[in-house]
Amino acid sequence: SEVLGGAHYLRTLCDGQRSQRWRDFMRGVIEREPNYNALLVEGFNRGYRNEEARFHTCDNQAQQMEAELRAQGLRVSQALRARHAD
């Protein structure tokens, strides 16, 4: 959830508030894991604040970091999917 929060901040920094892709994705995660709601929200907000503190303008570094977070999130989701496939 922390990765999603950071990616959400960077996406809205670069694409504007209309871009809610990662927040919407997080909502879906929370719907599937309601027992972890508080922890998931806390992680999302922490990731958001961390990237907000690091990036104040959309530049190449901010765009690269969003791409890295996206890739990291994909790796995490694939590992979770493999773990729970059994």
MMTF fields as JSON, N, C-alpha, C and O atoms, coordinates in Angstrom:
{
  "mmtfVersion": "1.0.0",
  "mmtfProducer": "UNKNOWN",
  "numBonds": 343,
  "numAtoms": 344,
  "numGroups": 86,
  "numChains": 1,
  "numModels": 1,
  "chainsPerModel": [1],
  "groupsPerChain": [86],
  "chainIdList": ["A"],
  "bondAtomList": [4, 2, 8, 6, 12, 10, 16, 14, 20, 18, 24, 22, 28, 26, 32, 30, 36, 34, 40, 38, 44, 42, 48, 46, 52, 50, 56, 54, 60, 58, 64, 62, 68, 66, 72, 70, 76, 74, 80, 78, 84, 82, 88, 86, 92, 90, 96, 94, 100, 98, 104, 102, 108, 106, 112, 110, 116, 114, 120, 118, 124, 122, 128, 126, 132, 130, 136, 134, 140, 138, 144, 142, 148, 146, 152, 150, 156, 154, 160, 158, 164, 162, 168, 166, 172, 170, 176, 174, 180, 178, 184, 182, 188, 186, 192, 190, 196, 194, 200, 198, 204, 202, 208, 206, 212, 210, 216, 214, 220, 218, 224, 222, 228, 226, 232, 230, 236, 234, 240, 238, 244, 242, 248, 246, 252, 250, 256, 254, 260, 258, 264, 262, 268, 266, 272, 270, 276, 274, 280, 278, 284, 282, 288, 286, 292, 290, 296, 294, 300, 298, 304, 302, 308, 306, 312, 310, 316, 314, 320, 318, 324, 322, 328, 326, 332, 330, 336, 334, 340, 338],
  "bondOrderList": [1, 1, 1, 1, 1, 1, 1, 1, 1, 1, 1, 1, 1, 1, 1, 1, 1, 1, 1, 1, 1, 1, 1, 1, 1, 1, 1, 1, 1, 1, 1, 1, 1, 1, 1, 1, 1, 1, 1, 1, 1, 1, 1, 1, 1, 1, 1, 1, 1, 1, 1, 1, 1, 1, 1, 1, 1, 1, 1, 1, 1, 1, 1, 1, 1, 1, 1, 1, 1, 1, 1, 1, 1, 1, 1, 1, 1, 1, 1, 1, 1, 1, 1, 1, 1],
  "groupList": [{"groupName": "SER", "atomNameList": ["N", "CA", "C", "O"], "elementList": ["N", "C", "C", "O"], "formalChargeList": [0, 0, 0, 0], "bondAtomList": [1, 0, 2, 1, 3, 2], "bondOrderList": [1, 1, 2], "singleLetterCode": "S", "chemCompType": "L-PEPTIDE LINKING"}, {"groupName": "GLU", "atomNameList": ["N", "CA", "C", "O"], "elementList": ["N", "C", "C", "O"], "formalChargeList": [0, 0, 0, 0], "bondAtomList": [1, 0, 2, 1, 3, 2], "bondOrderList": [1, 1, 2], "singleLetterCode": "E", "chemCompType": "L-PEPTIDE LINKING"}, {"groupName": "VAL", "atomNameList": ["N", "CA", "C", "O"], "elementList": ["N", "C", "C", "O"], "formalChargeList": [0, 0, 0, 0], "bondAtomList": [1, 0, 2, 1, 3, 2], "bondOrderList": [1, 1, 2], "singleLetterCode": "V", "chemCompType": "L-PEPTIDE LINKING"}, {"groupName": "LEU", "atomNameList": ["N", "CA", "C", "O"], "elementList": ["N", "C", "C", "O"], "formalChargeList": [0, 0, 0, 0], "bondAtomList": [1, 0, 2, 1, 3, 2], "bondOrderList": [1, 1, 2], "singleLetterCode": "L", "chemCompType": "L-PEPTIDE LINKING"}, {"groupName": "GLY", "atomNameList": ["N", "CA", "C", "O"], "elementList": ["N", "C", "C", "O"], "formalChargeList": [0, 0, 0, 0], "bondAtomList": [1, 0, 2, 1, 3, 2], "bondOrderList": [1, 1, 2], "singleLetterCode": "G", "chemCompType": "PEPTIDE LINKING"}, {"groupName": "ALA", "atomNameList": ["N", "CA", "C", "O"], "elementList": ["N", "C", "C", "O"], "formalChargeList": [0, 0, 0, 0], "bondAtomList": [1, 0, 2, 1, 3, 2], "bondOrderList": [1, 1, 2], "singleLetterCode": "A", "chemCompType": "L-PEPTIDE LINKING"}, {"groupName": "HIS", "atomNameList": ["N", "CA", "C", "O"], "elementList": ["N", "C", "C", "O"], "formalChargeList": [0, 0, 0, 0], "bondAtomList": [1, 0, 2, 1, 3, 2], "bondOrderList": [1, 1, 2], "singleLetterCode": "H", "chemCompType": "L-PEPTIDE LINKING"}, {"groupName": "TYR", "atomNameList": ["N", "CA", "C", "O"], "elementList": ["N", "C", "C", "O"], "formalChargeList": [0, 0, 0, 0], "bondAtomList": [1, 0, 2, 1, 3, 2], "bondOrderList": [1, 1, 2], "singleLetterCode": "Y", "chemCompType": "L-PEPTIDE LINKING"}, {"groupName": "ARG", "atomNameList": ["N", "CA", "C", "O"], "elementList": ["N", "C", "C", "O"], "formalChargeList": [0, 0, 0, 0], "bondAtomList": [1, 0, 2, 1, 3, 2], "bondOrderList": [1, 1, 2], "singleLetterCode": "R", "chemCompType": "L-PEPTIDE LINKING"}, {"groupName": "THR", "atomNameList": ["N", "CA", "C", "O"], "elementList": ["N", "C", "C", "O"], "formalChargeList": [0, 0, 0, 0], "bondAtomList": [1, 0, 2, 1, 3, 2], "bondOrderList": [1, 1, 2], "singleLetterCode": "T", "chemCompType": "L-PEPTIDE LINKING"}, {"groupName": "CYS", "atomNameList": ["N", "CA", "C", "O"], "elementList": ["N", "C", "C", "O"], "formalChargeList": [0, 0, 0, 0], "bondAtomList": [1, 0, 2, 1, 3, 2], "bondOrderList": [1, 1, 2], "singleLetterCode": "C", "chemCompType": "L-PEPTIDE LINKING"}, {"groupName": "ASP", "atomNameList": ["N", "CA", "C", "O"], "elementList": ["N", "C", "C", "O"], "formalChargeList": [0, 0, 0, 0], "bondAtomList": [1, 0, 2, 1, 3, 2], "bondOrderList": [1, 1, 2], "singleLetterCode": "D", "chemCompType": "L-PEPTIDE LINKING"}, {"groupName": "GLN", "atomNameList": ["N", "CA", "C", "O"], "elementList": ["N", "C", "C", "O"], "formalChargeList": [0, 0, 0, 0], "bondAtomList": [1, 0, 2, 1, 3, 2], "bondOrderList": [1, 1, 2], "singleLetterCode": "Q", "chemCompType": "L-PEPTIDE LINKING"}, {"groupName": "TRP", "atomNameList": ["N", "CA", "C", "O"], "elementList": ["N", "C", "C", "O"], "formalChargeList": [0, 0, 0, 0], "bondAtomList": [1, 0, 2, 1, 3, 2], "bondOrderList": [1, 1, 2], "singleLetterCode": "W", "chemCompType": "L-PEPTIDE LINKING"}, {"groupName": "PHE", "atomNameList": ["N", "CA", "C", "O"], "elementList": ["N", "C", "C", "O"], "formalChargeList": [0, 0, 0, 0], "bondAtomList": [1, 0, 2, 1, 3, 2], "bondOrderList": [1, 1, 2], "singleLetterCode": "F", "chemCompType": "L-PEPTIDE LINKING"}, {"groupName": "MET", "atomNameList": ["N", "CA", "C", "O"], "elementList": ["N", "C", "C", "O"], "formalChargeList": [0, 0, 0, 0], "bondAtomList": [1, 0, 2, 1, 3, 2], "bondOrderList": [1, 1, 2], "singleLetterCode": "M", "chemCompType": "L-PEPTIDE LINKING"}, {"groupName": "ILE", "atomNameList": ["N", "CA", "C", "O"], "elementList": ["N", "C", "C", "O"], "formalChargeList": [0, 0, 0, 0], "bondAtomList": [1, 0, 2, 1, 3, 2], "bondOrderList": [1, 1, 2], "singleLetterCode": "I", "chemCompType": "L-PEPTIDE LINKING"}, {"groupName": "PRO", "atomNameList": ["N", "CA", "C", "O"], "elementList": ["N", "C", "C", "O"], "formalChargeList": [0, 0, 0, 0], "bondAtomList": [1, 0, 2, 1, 3, 2], "bondOrderList": [1, 1, 2], "singleLetterCode": "P", "chemCompType": "L-PEPTIDE LINKING"}, {"groupName": "ASN", "atomNameList": ["N", "CA", "C", "O"], "elementList": ["N", "C", "C", "O"], "formalChargeList": [0, 0, 0, 0], "bondAtomList": [1, 0, 2, 1, 3, 2], "bondOrderList": [1, 1, 2], "singleLetterCode": "N", "chemCompType": "L-PEPTIDE LINKING"}],
  "groupTypeList": [0, 1, 2, 3, 4, 4, 5, 6, 7, 3, 8, 9, 3, 10, 11, 4, 12, 8, 0, 12, 8, 13, 8, 11, 14, 15, 8, 4, 2, 16, 1, 8, 1, 17, 18, 7, 18, 5, 3, 3, 2, 1, 4, 14, 18, 8, 4, 7, 8, 18, 1, 1, 5, 8, 14, 6, 9, 10, 11, 18, 12, 5, 12, 12, 15, 1, 5, 1, 3, 8, 5, 12, 4, 3, 8, 2, 0, 12, 5, 3, 8, 5, 8, 6, 5, 11],
  "groupIdList": [1, 2, 3, 4, 5, 6, 7, 8, 9, 10, 11, 12, 13, 14, 15, 16, 17, 18, 19, 20, 21, 22, 23, 24, 25, 26, 27, 28, 29, 30, 31, 32, 33, 34, 35, 36, 37, 38, 39, 40, 41, 42, 43, 44, 45, 46, 47, 48, 49, 50, 51, 52, 53, 54, 55, 56, 57, 58, 59, 60, 61, 62, 63, 64, 65, 66, 67, 68, 69, 70, 71, 72, 73, 74, 75, 76, 77, 78, 79, 80, 81, 82, 83, 84, 85, 86],
  "secStructList": [7, 2, 2, 2, 2, 2, 2, 2, 2, 2, 2, 2, 2, 2, 2, 7, 6, 6, 7, 7, 2, 2, 2, 2, 2, 2, 2, 2, 2, 2, 2, 2, 7, 4, 4, 4, 2, 2, 2, 2, 2, 2, 2, 2, 2, 2, 2, 2, 2, 2, 2, 2, 2, 2, 7, 1, 1, 7, 7, 2, 2, 2, 2, 2, 2, 2, 2, 2, 2, 2, 2, 2, 2, 2, 2, 2, 2, 2, 2, 2, 2, 2, 2, 6, 7, 7],
  "xCoordList": [0.825, 0.0, 0.867, 0.474, 2.049, 2.946, 3.436, 3.548, 3.721, 4.135, 3.02, 3.278, 1.79, 0.657, 0.477, 0.175, 0.657, 0.536, 1.565, 1.243, 2.808, 3.855, 3.596, 3.765, 3.181, 2.871, 1.692, 1.681, 0.708, -0.448, -0.017, -0.428, 0.803, 1.256, 1.961, 1.66, 2.89, 3.668, 2.795, 2.998, 1.831, 0.93, 0.107, -0.05, -0.423, -1.224, -0.344, -0.792, 0.896, 1.824, 2.041, 2.06, 2.204, 2.511, 1.282, 1.311, 0.217, -0.956, -2.156, -3.169, -2.055, -3.152, -4.075, -3.974, -4.959, -5.863, -6.854, -7.421, -7.069, -8.024, -7.502, -8.275, -6.207, -5.612, -5.715, -4.94, -6.665, -6.917, -6.664, -7.174, -5.882, -5.655, -5.189, -5.767, -4.159, -3.587, -4.466, -4.52, -5.149, -6.09, -7.249, -7.673, -7.751, -8.83, -8.36, -9.108, -7.136, -6.587, -6.513, -6.829, -6.087, -5.99, -7.357, -7.485, -8.372, -9.733, -10.116, -10.752, -9.721, -9.994, -9.27, -9.831, -8.036, -7.276, -7.976, -8.132, -8.393, -9.074, -10.374, -10.711, -11.101, -12.348, -12.083, -12.884, -10.953, -10.616, -10.01, -10.043, -9.461, -8.793, -9.322, -8.542, -10.624, -11.198, -10.637, -10.668, -10.131, -9.569, -8.295, -7.886, -7.672, -6.423, -6.609, -5.638, -7.842, -8.178, -7.265, -6.651, -7.168, -6.386, -4.919, -4.303, -4.355, -2.942, -2.701, -1.697, -3.616, -3.475, -3.568, -2.777, -4.527, -4.689, -3.455, -2.948, -2.985, -1.802, -0.59, 0.149, -0.383, 0.724, 0.594, 1.569, -0.608, -0.851, -0.524, 0.163, -1.012, -0.771, 0.704, 1.216, 1.39, 2.818, 3.6, 4.485, 3.266, 3.923, 3.666, 4.567, 2.439, 2.071, 2.919, 3.525, 2.953, 3.706, 5.206, 5.868, 5.746, 7.174, 7.543, 8.525, 6.764, 7.065, 6.728, 7.389, 5.724, 5.378, 6.531, 6.796, 7.214, 8.355, 9.562, 10.382, 9.671, 10.829, 10.66, 11.627, 9.441, 9.204, 8.166, 7.057, 8.546, 7.646, 7.19, 6.21, 7.903, 7.532, 7.657, 8.421, 6.897, 6.975, 8.156, 8.123, 9.177, 10.334, 10.7, 9.974, 11.815, 12.218, 12.422, 12.094, 12.964, 13.185, 11.857, 11.736, 10.883, 9.566, 8.914, 8.322, 9.018, 8.435, 9.153, 8.517, 10.47, 11.234, 10.87, 10.74, 10.707, 10.348, 8.968, 8.759, 8.028, 6.696, 6.797, 6.124, 7.63, 7.824, 8.472, 8.104, 9.429, 10.074, 9.093, 9.088, 8.266, 7.266, 6.258, 5.829, 5.883, 4.952, 5.551, 4.863, 6.83, 7.509, 7.625, 7.437, 7.927, 8.018, 6.664, 6.585, 5.616, 4.269, 3.906, 3.27, 4.306, 4.041, 4.77, 4.192, 6.028, 6.783, 6.127, 6.013, 5.699, 5.048, 3.753, 3.494, 2.946, 1.658, 1.871, 1.107, 2.882, 3.16, 3.625, 3.252, 4.436, 4.906, 3.746, 3.668, 2.854, 1.684, 0.763, 0.24, 0.576, -0.281, 0.308, -0.427, 1.617, 2.264, 2.152, 1.932, 2.299, 2.237, 0.848, 0.715, -0.187, -1.557, -2.221, -3.408, -1.464, -2.034, -2.261, -3.1, -1.534, -1.642, -2.879, -3.107],
  "yCoordList": [-1.197, 0.0, 1.258, 2.291, 1.163, 2.314, 2.653, 3.823, 1.624, 1.825, 2.515, 3.439, 2.068, 2.684, 4.138, 4.978, 4.445, 5.825, 6.734, 7.838, 6.263, 7.053, 7.243, 8.337, 6.158, 6.248, 7.192, 7.941, 7.151, 8.044, 9.505, 10.33, 9.825, 11.215, 11.654, 12.717, 10.85, 11.244, 11.331, 12.212, 10.434, 10.485, 11.767, 12.42, 12.134, 13.36, 14.597, 15.615, 14.523, 15.646, 15.92, 17.073, 14.866, 15.026, 15.115, 15.797, 14.436, 14.387, 15.162, 15.269, 15.702, 16.461, 15.595, 14.368, 16.238, 15.562, 14.63, 13.751, 14.804, 13.929, 12.493, 11.564, 12.315, 10.986, 10.287, 10.568, 9.388, 8.68, 7.178, 6.388, 6.791, 5.375, 4.595, 3.555, 5.071, 4.301, 4.365, 3.397, 5.473, 5.534, 4.563, 3.857, 4.533, 3.597, 2.15, 1.303, 1.871, 0.53, 0.166, -0.957, 1.14, 0.919, 0.622, -0.235, 1.319, 1.043, -0.413, -1.059, -0.913, -2.304, -3.259, -4.277, -2.945, -3.779, -3.793, -4.852, -2.638, -2.546, -3.339, -3.995, -3.289, -4.056, -5.559, -6.296, -6.012, -7.433, -7.84, -9.017, -6.891, -7.173, -6.248, -5.501, -6.28, -5.324, -5.446, -4.473, -6.604, -6.768, -5.955, -5.706, -5.544, -4.792, -3.333, -2.641, -2.871, -1.519, -0.458, 0.318, -0.415, 0.635, 0.568, 1.601, -0.624, -0.769, -0.369, 0.272, -0.744, -0.404, 1.1, 1.67, 1.739, 3.196, 3.906, 4.859, 3.436, 4.031, 3.924, 4.894, 2.768, 2.588, 3.467, 4.076, 3.533, 4.373, 5.826, 6.495, 6.311, 7.703, 7.961, 9.031, 7.0, 7.146, 7.249, 8.093, 6.387, 6.445, 7.766, 8.338, 8.247, 9.536, 10.654, 11.449, 10.701, 11.766, 11.684, 12.713, 10.466, 10.322, 10.935, 11.669, 10.635, 11.18, 12.669, 13.42, 13.088, 14.513, 15.321, 16.439, 14.761, 15.441, 15.487, 16.401, 14.517, 14.429, 15.202, 15.752, 15.245, 15.825, 16.927, 16.721, 18.1, 19.25, 19.671, 20.4, 19.21, 19.503, 18.236, 17.328, 18.198, 17.059, 17.275, 18.143, 16.489, 16.538, 15.106, 14.166, 14.948, 13.606, 12.663, 11.48, 13.186, 12.346, 11.863, 10.701, 12.739, 12.361, 11.321, 10.358, 11.507, 10.546, 9.198, 8.147, 9.233, 7.995, 7.268, 6.044, 8.012, 7.392, 6.752, 5.671, 7.395, 6.797, 5.493, 4.517, 5.468, 4.245, 3.154, 1.984, 3.529, 2.553, 1.998, 0.798, 2.868, 2.405, 1.489, 0.492, 1.825, 0.988, -0.408, -1.412, -0.465, -1.742, -2.51, -3.726, -1.819, -2.454, -3.027, -4.146, -2.267, -2.742, -3.985, -4.9, -4.018, -5.19, -6.41, -7.494, -6.244, -7.366, -7.867, -9.074, -6.946, -7.342, -8.093, -9.141, -7.565, -8.223, -9.597, -10.519, -9.756, -11.067, -12.056, -13.229, -11.586, -12.469, -12.887, -14.042, -11.96, -12.294, -13.268, -14.208, -13.032, -13.926, -15.335, -16.313, -15.447, -16.767, -17.442, -18.651, -16.679, -17.235, -17.773, -18.8, -17.084, -17.467, -18.34, -18.651, -18.733, -19.564, -20.996, -21.702, -21.422, -22.816, -23.057, -24.176],
  "zCoordList": [0.0, 0.0, 0.0, -0.541, 0.611, 0.627, -0.787, -1.153, -1.561, -2.957, -3.739, -4.51, -3.54, -4.237, -3.84, -4.688, -2.56, -2.103, -2.749, -3.188, -2.805, -3.447, -4.929, -5.467, -5.588, -7.013, -7.255, -8.232, -6.368, -6.517, -6.419, -7.235, -5.432, -5.315, -6.588, -7.132, -7.063, -8.238, -9.479, -10.315, -9.612, -10.773, -10.752, -11.783, -9.575, -9.52, -9.659, -10.185, -9.197, -9.368, -10.85, -11.282, -11.614, -13.036, -13.939, -14.964, -13.567, -14.441, -13.919, -14.609, -12.714, -12.143, -11.305, -11.31, -10.599, -9.666, -10.352, -9.703, -11.629, -12.319, -12.415, -12.653, -12.232, -12.308, -10.958, -10.044, -10.839, -9.578, -9.71, -8.916, -10.705, -10.996, -9.777, -9.462, -9.083, -7.976, -6.731, -5.972, -6.507, -5.381, -5.62, -4.706, -6.844, -7.172, -7.015, -6.528, -7.423, -7.265, -5.78, -5.386, -4.962, -3.522, -2.931, -2.056, -3.4, -2.923, -3.183, -2.351, -4.344, -4.672, -3.744, -3.338, -3.406, -2.462, -1.112, -0.504, -0.646, 0.65, 0.632, 1.618, -0.469, -0.571, -0.469, 0.106, -1.031, -0.974, 0.365, 0.723, 1.102, 2.383, 3.483, 4.073, 3.775, 4.726, 6.142, 6.895, 6.516, 7.86, 8.065, 9.199, 6.967, 7.037, 6.64, 6.331, 6.649, 6.196, 6.807, 6.076, 8.122, 8.795, 8.399, 8.135, 8.354, 7.979, 6.535, 6.222, 5.656, 4.244, 4.021, 3.269, 4.671, 4.543, 5.115, 4.523, 6.26, 6.876, 5.948, 5.785, 5.346, 4.419, 3.184, 2.742, 2.63, 1.458, 1.775, 1.003, 2.902, 3.282, 3.561, 3.231, 4.16, 4.424, 3.105, 2.966, 2.148, 0.845, 0.144, -0.47, 0.237, -0.357, 0.252, -0.466, 1.582, 2.268, 1.993, 1.853, 1.914, 1.633, 0.285, 0.179, -0.73, -2.061, -2.136, -2.853, -1.414, -1.368, -0.778, -1.219, 0.215, 0.829, -0.111, -0.022, -0.999, -1.893, -3.198, -3.723, -3.721, -5.041, -4.949, -4.456, -5.432, -5.398, -6.795, -6.949, -7.789, -9.174, -9.999, -9.672, -11.065, -11.971, -12.91, -13.783, -12.722, -13.599, -13.979, -13.655, -14.661, -15.086, -13.907, -13.989, -12.812, -11.633, -11.039, -10.65, -10.97, -10.436, -11.34, -10.852, -12.643, -13.573, -13.489, -13.563, -13.335, -13.202, -11.908, -11.898, -10.827, -9.559, -9.641, -9.089, -10.315, -10.457, -11.24, -10.907, -12.274, -13.051, -12.192, -12.297, -11.347, -10.467, -9.442, -9.17, -8.875, -7.919, -8.592, -8.01, -9.806, -10.576, -10.772, -10.59, -11.144, -11.348, -10.03, -10.003, -8.959, -7.647, -7.236, -6.728, -7.455, -7.138, -7.93, -7.405, -9.183, -10.019, -9.461, -9.386, -9.071, -8.501, -7.213, -7.002, -6.359, -5.105, -5.4, -4.809, -6.305, -6.589, -7.213, -6.928, -8.05, -8.639, -7.575, -7.608, -6.636, -5.566, -4.669, -4.25, -4.375, -3.549, -4.266, -3.667, -5.544, -6.329, -6.35, -6.209, -6.523, -6.546, -5.188, -5.113, -4.122, -2.771, -2.453, -1.787, -2.927, -2.6, -3.657, -3.553, -4.665, -5.732, -5.275, -5.835, -4.28, -3.81, -3.002, -2.54]
}
